[in-house]
């Protein structure tokens, strides 16, 4: 999709697109890192004594890995959304029809990669619930009006043909939203023509609740503090990702270059076959692949022994592994996981198997911070789904329970154990053994006779 076509069209309609061109350039860079290959960084040339050989740095793909991990922490199969019993089946039916579990996880991943994403709901006769949910990535989002950092009016755009676009505009008018569907052709010379929309699509509808919800990492966009769109979770870790890939590429090359390497005099690089054709002797052909960096041309002496030399190197595996681990620690800390989240071993990057998050850790605090935006988006999505499906403006309780199974909250757990001890379901020696790191036998011996309370 050509964002400039959509931007120009919206401005011709009188809208003021709030996203800067500079931010679109940042999004393109984040997308390249998410893909795993940034042409300006990963592509390079090396001189082998004869010619420059094009090479590509190895990539660990840490941008995608970090986005995947945040998506799995924030919106996995254990997340539960609960409403009043009378409406729970309606909600569940819509979410199941729209493959919400898988698609929402993918949307979180893309939102953390590109900085922004959105849920968009609309009526659809093709679903049993009557509600369709679209999962929109940041490339398709064009903010139109902002208030206190929140996107109030927005356009969502997608390319549906050569120079043809579908635009869905959500504009708050008074206490309701006006939603307009437009299909336009981008013609030469900056001209646009509006096409007819399909018969089963209403051109303009009104809704008492917003039918879109913006999601993004809960972090200030420090590249442009006035930018309403979010930033990639790894946007401030580009140097760390380059460091990771430099060291991983060096680790890989350590084995490539650690093999015997041959330094060859140019006189032995070519072979002249003793075969004549009609026009004379056949031209000399290379004896070695000129693209192979194992061979390096150099000017040797007259002695044949000087014309071909070989070298061997000791592999620096431990040094590379430690350097790469240090780089991964810096990266993990920058994206909010804490410095021990990733482990490099056996030539691969693993997520730390000690998958319990302490309640006072950096990762726990960052997780809770991201959940603030996501929780509000999910609550508003529920209201939109129930309105589109059933025509009601739902105002009762909405319970969003995130996955806390990997969080170790020592304070809450200790208070619960104290309550269990007070009501007799947990013995004092069991409590002491657990919280003093003693065996049960040691706890029984060390337990005071008067043990009304234990610290």
N, C-alpha and C positions, 0 to 999 in steps of 0.2 A: 504494500500500500504506500502511495506517495502522500506523506503527511501534508506537504505544502498545498496539494490540490484541495484537501479537506479544509485546511486552515483558510485558504483564500475564499472558498465557497461560503464558509460560515461568516467570514468578515463581510462578504457581499450581502449576506442576509441581515447584517447589522449587529452581529455578535462580536464580542471582544474576547478572543481566545487568550486565556491567561498563561498558558504554557510557553516558556521562552524557547527560541530556537537553540539556545545554548544547552538547555535541558535535553532537547531531542538528540543533540550530539552526544551528550553524556549517556543517554539511553542506548545509543548505537554502540558505544564503547562497552557498556555493561553487557550488552547482548553478545558481543564478541568474546568477552571473558566467560560468559555463561556457556557459550558454544565450546570453549576450551582452546581456541586458537585465535590469537590477535595478530593479524598479519604484520603490523609494524614492530612487533616484539618477537614473535616466534619464528619468523622467516629471516634467515641471514645467509651470508656466503662465507666460504672459507677457501683460502688459496692453498692448493696442493703442490705448488711448485711448477705447474704447467698451466693451470687455468683456475678460475674461480668456480667453485662447486656450490650449488644452491643446497642449503640444509634447512631443516625445520626442527626447532627445539621440541623436546618431549614435554608433555603437559600432564600435570596431575589432575587437572580439571577441578580444582578446589572451589571455584566459584559455584559450579553446579552442586558439588558435594555439600557445601554449606547451606545452600538453599533447600536441598532435599532434607537435610537434617532438621532445619527449622520447621519445614512443613510437616515432617513426621512428629515433631514434638507438639506442634500447635493444633493440628487438625488430623487426628488419626481415628481409627475405628472405635476407640474408647470414648470419644467425645459424644455427649448425649444432650439433646435439646428437648426440653419438656414444656408442654403447655397444658391448659385445662383438658380434662379427659374428653370433653365433648368435641374437641378440635384436634386431639393428638393423631387420630387416624388420618385426618385430612392432611395434616402436615407430613406425616410419615409417608403417605402415598405419593405426595408430590416430590419429596426428597428422593425416594426410591426410583420413581420414574425418570428423574433427571440425573441419575447416577451420582448423587451428591457426594457420597463418601469418597469416590475416586477423583471426581472432577474438582471438588473443592480443595483437596490436597494438592492437586496439580496447579490450581490457581494460586494457592499460597506460595508454592515454589516459584512460579513465574513472577508473582508480585514482589517477592524478595529478590528476584534477579533483575527485574526492570524497574522496581521502585513502587509500582502501583498496579492494582487490579480492581475488578469490580464484579459484583453479582448484579444481573439485570433480569427482572421478572416481567412477563407479559402473558396475556391470555392466548391459549392455543387449543384448538379443537383436536389436535393430534395426540393430546395426552388425556388420560382418564380423569386426572384431577383438574384439568382445565388450565393448568399453569405451567409455563415453560420457564426454565432458568438458563440464562446464558452466562458463561464464564469468560470475562473480558480481560485481556492482558493490556498492559500499559500503552502499547503502540496504538491502540484503538481508542484511547481516552483523550478528550479535549475539554478541559475545564473552561466554563464560560463565566461563572460568577463565584467569588470567594467571600466567605465571612469568617473572621477569626481563624483563618487557616483551614476551614472546612469548605469542601466543594458543594455549593448550593445548586448551581445550574451546570449541566454538562451535556456534551454530545459524544455519542459512541459511533464510530465509523468503521466500515469494513469494505473491502474491494470485492465486487461481485462480477467483474468482467473487465475487459480492456477499457481503461479510463472511465469505468462506471463504478459508482460508490453508493452504498446504502448508509444513511445517516439517521440516527435515532436521538432526538433532542429532548432533554428533560429540563423544563423551566418552571420554577416556582412562581405562581401567580396568586397573590393573596395567601389563603390558607390551603391551597391545593396545587397540584402539579399538572402542568400542561405538557403532554407528550406528543411529539410530532414525528412522523415517519416520512422520510424523503429519499428518493432515488434520483441521482443526478449524473450527467455525463460531463466530464472535464474535456472541453474542446480546446483547440489551438487558439493562441492569442489571449488566454486567460478568460475565455467565455465558458459559460455553463448553461446546460439545458436540463430542465427537470422532467423526469419521465413519470409515467403512470405507475402507481404501486399496485401490487397484486390485489385481486378482488377480496381475498380473505383477510386483508390487512387494513385496519382503519387508519386514515391519515392523521387524525388528531383525536386523542382521548384525554380524559381528565381523571385524576386519582387523588383521594384525600390523604394518601400516604405515599412517600417516595418509593418508586419502583426500581431503585438502584442503591447499592451500598458500596462505598469505596473501602478498599483494604490496602494497607501498606505497612512496612516496618515502622514501628513507633520510635523514630529517631529524627532529629532535626536535619533538614537538608542544608548542610553547611556549605555546599557549592553555590547555593542561591537561597538565602534565608526567606525570600519572598515567594519562592516557587511553591505552588500548591501541591504539585505532584511529589511523591515520595522518592527516596533514593535507594539504590540497591544495598542490601545488607552488607555487601563486600566493597562498597564504593570507596571507603577509606582504608581499604586493605589491598589496593592495587600493587603497591611496592612489595608488600609481603607475598602476594601471589607471584610476582616476578621473581622474587628471591626463591620461593619454593620451586618454580619451574627451572630456574637457572641451576639450582643444586641437583634437582632430579635429572636434568639433562646431563650435567657433569657426572653424576652417578652412573648413568647409562653409558656415557662415553668412556668412563673409566674401564669398563669391560671391553668396549670396542677398541680403544686405543691401547689397552693393556696387552693386547695380543702382539705378537712379533710384528714389527713395522720395518719395511724395507726402504732404504734410501738408495736411489738408482741414478747413475750417470745417464744423461740423455742418449748416449751412444748405445745403450742396451734397452732403450724403451721401444725401439722399432725393430721389426724383423723384415728382411728382404727375401721373399721366397725365391728359390732358384728355378723359376718357371718363366718362360718367355711366351708372349702372345704375338700376334701379328705385328703389333706396333713396338715391340721391344719388351723390356723387363717389366713385370708387374710392380706397381708402386709398393713401397714399404707399408706395412700395416702395424698398428700398435701391438706390442707384446703383452701389455697390461691394460686393463680398463682405465681410461683417463678420468673417469668419474669416481674411482675408488681411492679414498683418502688413506688407505693402508700403504699406498706407494707414494713416495715423495721424490721428485726429481731434484738432484743437486749435482754440482760440477765436481766429479771425483778426479783422482789422479790417473796416470797412464796404466798403472798396475790394475789388472782385472779385479784383484781383491779390494781395491779402493773404489771400484765402480759400483759395487753392490755391498751395502752394509745393512746389518740387521740390528734391531734393538729390542730389548725386553724391559718391562716396567713391573714394579711391585704394585699390586692393587691396593688402593687406599679405601677399602670398604668401610672400615669402622669410622674413619674420619668423615667420610661422606654421609654415612648413616646418622651420625651425631649432628652434623651441620644441617641435614635435612630435617631432623627432629626439632632442632632449634627454630628453623624457619616455620615449621608447622605450628609450633607453640605460639609464636608471634602472631601468625595468621588467625589461629583459633581464638586467641584473646581479642583480636581486633573485631571479629565478627560476633563476639558476645558469648562464646562458649566457655571461656576460661582456657588457660594455657595447656591443660592436660587432656583436651578432648580428642585429639588425633594422635595416633601412634604409627610410626613407620617401622615395619619389620618384614622380613622375607621379601623385600622388594615391592611392598604394597602399603597403602595407607588404610588403616583400620580406625573405626570409631572406638574409643576407649570402652572396654567390656565392663568396666565398673560403672554401670549405667544408672546409678542412683544419684540424684542431684541433691546436694545439701541445701537446706532452706536458707542458709546464709551465704550461699555461693553467688558469684557473679552471674552464672548461667541462670540460676533460679530467679534472680531479680530481673534479668533481661527477659526471661520467659514471661513473667508476670506483666512486664511492661508491654510486650507485644500483644498479650491477651486482652489488654484494655481496648485497643482498636478493634480487634477481631470479635470480641464479645458484643460490642455495640453493633457491628455490622451484621452479626448473626441474628441478634434480636430484631433489628429492622428488617432483615430478610424474612423472618418468620411473619411479621406483620404484613409484609407485601404479599407473601405466598397465600396467607389466609384471606386477604382482601381479593386477590385475583381469583382464587379457587372458590371462595364462598361468599364474596361480596360483603364481608363484615370488617369493621374497623376494630381490630382486637386490641384491648387495653388492659387485659389481665396479666398475671405474672408469666414471665418467660424465664425458664431456668436453663442456663448453659453450663454444663459440667465438663470442664476440661480434664484431660488425662493427668491425674496426680500420682499414678502408680510408680513413677520414676523419681518422685520427690520425697526426700527424707526430711521431715519436719520434726526435729528433735524436741523442740519446746512443746508442741501439741501432743506428741507421743508421750512425753514424760508426764504431762498433766493428766492424760488419759490413764496412764499406769497408776498415778497417785489416786485417781478416783476409783479405779478398780481395787486398789489396796484398801481404800477406805470402806468400800462396800463388801469386802471379803472375798472377791473373786481373784485376787492376786496376793500371794503371801509376801511378807516383808523380806524374807530371805531371797525370794525370787526377784523382787524389785532391786535389792542391793546387788545381787549378782549381775543383773543386767546393766545397771547404771554405774557400778564401780568396776566393771570389767573383772569380776571375781568369779571363781567357780562357785557352784551352789554350796559345796562343802565349806569353802572359805567364807562365804557370806554368812552361813549359819554360825560359824565360830566368831566372826567379827561383829555380829549383830548385837547391839547393846540390849541389856535386859529391858530397860525403859526406852523403847523405840517408838515413841508416839508419832514421830515425823522424821523423815529422812531428807537430807538436802539433795 
